[in-house]
Amino acid sequence: METFDRVFQPTFEEFFRKDHPLKGNWGKEVFGNDHPIILELGCGKGEYTLGLARRSPGENFIGVDIKGARIWKGARTAHLEQIRNVAFLRTRIDFIGSFFGRDEVREIWITFPDPQEKKRRHKKRLTAALFLNRYRAFLVDGGTIHLKTDNPLLYGDTLKLLRLNNLPVIRETGDLYSTEWAGEAKAIQTFYESQFLSEGARISYIQFRLPAGKEILEPGEGNEATGDENT
């Protein structure tokens, strides 16, 4: 990992309860330009990060994951193919706010995350209010978030949270490949996504905006949630 260009593995001391030196400086220090920055959170082997970068050379892409063995494959591919608009960050997403500054990121992709199906784990989802509020700190006002999942529960609960908080949903579907949509949501597939599809699974997709200055609440947190929260 250390031999690859643009792979960052900060020590805990570099970011715990403080800002990492790259915060607010990714464009200048890493990519050498001011092009838009797009994150893939929980990037795994970087398949989506690389796919997006190949399709959009005028934008910068950063894959984030805690597993070095996963990142290694994507980083190696970027190195061998000399894909210069890609970087990888090895860290827990819990600490994402230590690495990116205000308005530094334009879009976030979350592809096939752990659905955290046990109810007591729902707040650990990458689309939970806890994380959406963290993203607000560095995502541009009205920045876009994309979710792809094969898990109907995660899809449904995420939609419920978005509607509860009146967050603008651009488009959503419980069966992505039955639509006639074009673009990255269908054009790029991870290894596991292809496997899910071959087994007959349906892929759900949500694209929504995250306005700045709006605290996101989970159902039941003193808001006007409607319906049965156990459904």
C-alpha positions as CSV (number, residue, x, y, z in Angstrom):
1,M,0.0,0.0,0.0
2,E,2.8,2.4,0.9
3,T,4.3,2.0,-2.5
4,F,1.2,3.3,-4.4
5,D,0.7,6.9,-5.2
6,R,-2.2,8.7,-3.6
7,V,-3.0,6.1,-1.0
8,F,-3.3,7.6,2.5
9,Q,-3.1,5.6,5.7
10,P,-3.1,8.1,8.5
11,T,-2.3,7.0,12.1
12,F,-4.9,7.4,14.7
13,E,-3.0,10.3,16.3
14,E,-3.1,12.3,13.0
15,F,-6.9,12.7,13.1
16,F,-8.4,11.8,16.4
17,R,-10.2,14.9,17.8
18,K,-8.3,17.1,15.4
19,D,-8.1,18.0,11.7
20,H,-5.9,16.0,9.4
21,P,-3.5,18.2,7.4
22,L,-5.2,17.3,4.1
23,K,-8.6,18.6,5.3
24,G,-9.6,21.4,2.9
25,N,-6.5,20.7,0.8
26,W,-7.2,17.6,-1.3
27,G,-7.5,19.5,-4.6
28,K,-4.3,21.5,-4.2
29,E,-2.1,19.0,-2.4
30,V,-3.2,15.6,-3.9
31,F,-4.8,16.3,-7.3
32,G,-3.1,19.6,-8.2
33,N,-6.4,21.1,-9.4
34,D,-9.7,22.6,-8.3
35,H,-11.9,20.0,-9.9
36,P,-15.0,18.7,-8.0
37,I,-14.4,16.0,-5.5
38,I,-16.6,12.9,-5.2
39,L,-16.3,10.3,-2.4
40,E,-17.2,6.7,-2.3
41,L,-17.7,5.6,1.3
42,G,-17.0,2.0,2.1
43,C,-15.4,1.6,-1.3
44,G,-14.2,-2.0,-0.8
45,K,-11.9,-2.9,-3.8
46,G,-12.5,0.5,-5.4
47,E,-14.5,-0.8,-8.3
48,Y,-17.0,2.1,-8.3
49,T,-14.4,4.7,-7.5
50,L,-12.4,3.6,-10.5
51,G,-15.4,3.3,-12.8
52,L,-16.5,6.8,-12.0
53,A,-13.0,8.1,-12.5
54,R,-12.7,6.5,-15.9
55,R,-16.0,8.0,-17.0
56,S,-15.3,11.5,-15.7
57,P,-11.6,12.5,-16.1
58,G,-12.5,16.1,-15.2
59,E,-13.5,15.2,-11.6
60,N,-11.5,13.8,-8.7
61,F,-12.6,10.7,-6.8
62,I,-11.6,9.4,-3.4
63,G,-12.4,5.9,-2.2
64,V,-12.7,5.5,1.6
65,D,-12.5,2.2,3.5
66,I,-10.9,0.8,6.6
67,K,-9.8,-2.5,5.1
68,G,-6.4,-2.2,3.6
69,A,-6.6,-5.5,1.8
70,R,-9.7,-4.2,-0.1
71,I,-8.2,-0.9,-1.0
72,W,-5.0,-2.5,-2.2
73,K,-6.7,-3.9,-5.3
74,G,-8.2,-0.6,-6.4
75,A,-5.0,1.3,-5.6
76,R,-3.0,-1.2,-7.6
77,T,-5.3,-0.8,-10.6
78,A,-5.1,3.0,-10.4
79,H,-1.3,2.8,-10.3
80,L,-1.0,0.3,-13.2
81,E,-3.5,2.2,-15.4
82,Q,-2.1,5.6,-14.3
83,I,-5.6,6.9,-13.4
84,R,-4.6,10.3,-12.0
85,N,-7.9,11.5,-10.7
86,V,-8.2,8.8,-8.0
87,A,-7.0,8.6,-4.4
88,F,-7.8,6.2,-1.6
89,L,-8.1,7.0,2.1
90,R,-7.9,4.2,4.7
91,T,-9.9,5.2,7.8
92,R,-13.1,4.6,9.6
93,I,-16.0,6.6,8.2
94,D,-16.8,7.6,11.8
95,F,-13.9,10.0,11.6
96,I,-14.7,11.3,8.1
97,G,-15.1,14.9,9.4
98,S,-11.5,15.1,10.3
99,F,-10.5,14.7,6.6
100,F,-12.7,17.0,4.6
101,G,-13.4,20.7,4.9
102,R,-16.5,22.9,4.3
103,D,-17.8,22.7,0.7
104,E,-14.9,20.4,-0.3
105,V,-17.0,17.5,-1.6
106,R,-19.7,17.7,-4.2
107,E,-21.1,14.1,-4.2
108,I,-21.1,11.0,-2.1
109,W,-21.6,7.4,-3.4
110,I,-22.6,4.7,-0.9
111,T,-22.6,1.3,-2.7
112,F,-23.8,-1.8,-1.0
113,P,-23.1,-0.8,2.6
114,D,-23.7,-3.0,5.6
115,P,-27.4,-2.7,6.1
116,Q,-27.1,-3.0,9.9
117,E,-30.4,-4.9,10.0
118,K,-30.7,-5.3,13.8
119,K,-32.8,-2.4,15.1
120,R,-30.2,-1.4,17.7
121,R,-27.7,-1.0,14.9
122,H,-29.8,1.2,12.6
123,K,-28.0,4.4,13.7
124,K,-24.7,2.9,12.4
125,R,-26.0,2.8,8.8
126,L,-24.1,5.1,6.4
127,T,-27.4,6.7,5.6
128,A,-28.5,7.2,9.2
129,A,-29.0,10.7,10.6
130,L,-25.8,10.4,12.6
131,F,-23.8,10.1,9.4
132,L,-25.8,12.5,7.2
133,N,-25.2,15.2,9.8
134,R,-21.5,14.5,9.5
135,Y,-21.6,14.7,5.7
136,R,-23.3,18.1,5.9
137,A,-20.1,19.6,7.4
138,F,-18.1,19.1,4.2
139,L,-20.7,18.5,1.4
140,V,-21.6,21.5,-0.7
141,D,-25.1,22.9,0.0
142,G,-27.5,20.7,-1.9
143,G,-24.8,18.2,-2.7
144,T,-25.8,14.8,-4.0
145,I,-25.8,11.4,-2.2
146,H,-26.3,8.2,-4.1
147,L,-27.2,4.9,-2.4
148,K,-27.2,1.5,-4.1
149,T,-28.2,-1.6,-2.1
150,D,-29.7,-5.1,-2.5
151,N,-31.3,-4.8,0.9
152,P,-35.0,-3.8,0.8
153,L,-35.0,-2.8,4.5
154,L,-32.2,-0.4,4.1
155,Y,-33.8,1.1,1.0
156,G,-37.2,1.5,2.7
157,D,-35.8,2.9,6.0
158,T,-33.6,5.4,4.1
159,L,-36.6,6.6,2.1
160,K,-38.6,7.0,5.3
161,L,-35.8,9.1,6.9
162,L,-35.5,11.3,3.8
163,R,-39.2,12.0,3.7
164,L,-39.4,12.6,7.4
165,N,-36.7,15.3,7.1
166,N,-38.1,16.7,3.8
167,L,-34.8,16.0,2.0
168,P,-35.1,16.4,-1.8
169,V,-35.2,13.0,-3.5
170,I,-34.1,13.3,-7.1
171,R,-35.0,9.8,-8.1
172,E,-35.5,6.4,-6.4
173,T,-36.5,2.9,-7.4
174,G,-36.7,-0.5,-5.8
175,D,-35.6,-2.1,-9.1
176,L,-32.9,-0.1,-10.8
177,Y,-32.4,-2.4,-13.8
178,S,-36.1,-2.3,-14.7
179,T,-35.8,1.4,-15.4
180,E,-34.7,3.1,-18.6
181,W,-32.3,5.4,-16.7
182,A,-28.8,6.0,-18.1
183,G,-25.7,7.0,-16.2
184,E,-23.3,5.8,-13.6
185,A,-25.9,4.1,-11.4
186,K,-26.4,1.4,-14.0
187,A,-23.3,1.7,-16.1
188,I,-20.9,0.6,-13.2
189,Q,-21.3,-2.7,-11.4
190,T,-19.2,-4.1,-8.6
191,F,-18.3,-7.8,-8.5
192,Y,-20.9,-8.4,-5.7
193,E,-23.5,-6.4,-7.6
194,S,-23.1,-8.6,-10.6
195,Q,-23.3,-11.7,-8.4
196,F,-26.5,-10.4,-6.7
197,L,-28.1,-9.8,-10.1
198,S,-27.1,-13.3,-11.4
199,E,-29.0,-14.7,-8.3
200,G,-32.1,-12.7,-9.2
201,A,-31.8,-10.0,-6.6
202,R,-33.2,-6.5,-7.2
203,I,-31.0,-3.5,-6.8
204,S,-32.5,-0.4,-5.2
205,Y,-31.2,3.1,-5.8
206,I,-31.8,6.5,-4.2
207,Q,-30.3,9.8,-5.3
208,F,-31.0,12.7,-3.0
209,R,-29.8,16.1,-2.0
210,L,-28.5,17.2,1.4
211,P,-29.1,20.9,2.2
212,A,-26.6,22.7,4.5
213,G,-27.7,24.0,7.8
214,K,-30.5,21.4,8.4
215,E,-30.1,19.0,11.2
216,I,-31.2,15.5,10.2
217,L,-33.3,13.6,12.7
218,E,-34.0,9.9,13.1
219,P,-37.6,8.8,13.5
220,G,-38.7,9.4,17.1
221,E,-36.1,12.0,17.9
222,G,-38.7,14.7,18.9
223,N,-40.0,15.1,15.3
224,E,-43.3,14.6,13.7
225,A,-42.7,11.0,12.6
226,T,-45.8,9.3,11.3
227,G,-46.6,5.6,11.1
228,D,-45.3,2.7,13.0
229,E,-41.6,2.9,13.5
230,N,-41.3,-0.8,13.9
231,T,-42.4,-1.4,10.3
